[in-house]
Amino acid sequence: MEAPHNSPAAEVPEGAESRTADGEPRTADGEAVTVRMTVESPEEMRELGRRLARVLAPGDLVMLTGELGAGKTTLTRGLGEGLGVRGAVTSPTFVIARVHPSLADGPALVHVDAYRLGGGLDEMEDLDLDVSLPDSVVVVEWGDGKVEELSDDRLQVLIGRAVGETDDERREVTLVGIGARWAGLRAELA
């Protein structure tokens, strides 16, 4: 049985309070892009990570939201593969954060699991994410309400899955690009 957690993957992320005429979330200044897709397997989730890695750049903040076992770390493994970083990407739950340096000329991947951190940005400051952000791609699992202040431009990835005892590997993934940086998200993923 899965431990419940307050991670409503279907909710609209903070900063996307209003909606466009066709129901898509947007920020107060209208700068949000939403892309929805279905992922059928862990392999497809890794492939999605590799595809996303092609559009990421130093300074990007990626926030992952989803229930336990939704595929957040699997997606991050794909990001690491796509970015060409050193080291196996595993869940940083017990170390809070892992830095994976680039094996090429790309950005490092900073992988953070904020699940055990109760406070907001004050508690996150000990991780020096604001120092890492300009030169790295920072991926934060369970970061809702904790790291939004790091960047006005961020990519929120919401992963929904069937809950309870099921072997259904299908995931509903919603990418919400908040800020001008993500205006071309749909075209970049095509």
Secondary structure, DSSP 8 states (H G I E B T S, - for coil): -----S--TTS--TT--EE-TTS-EE-TTS-EEEEEEEE-SHHHHHHHHHHHHTT--TT-EEEEEE-TTSSHHHHHHHHHHHHTBSS-----TTTSEEEE-BSSSS-EEEEEE-TT--S-HHHHGGGTHHHHGGGEEEEEET-TTTSGGG-SSEEEEEEEE--SS-----EEEEEEEESGGGTTHHHHH-
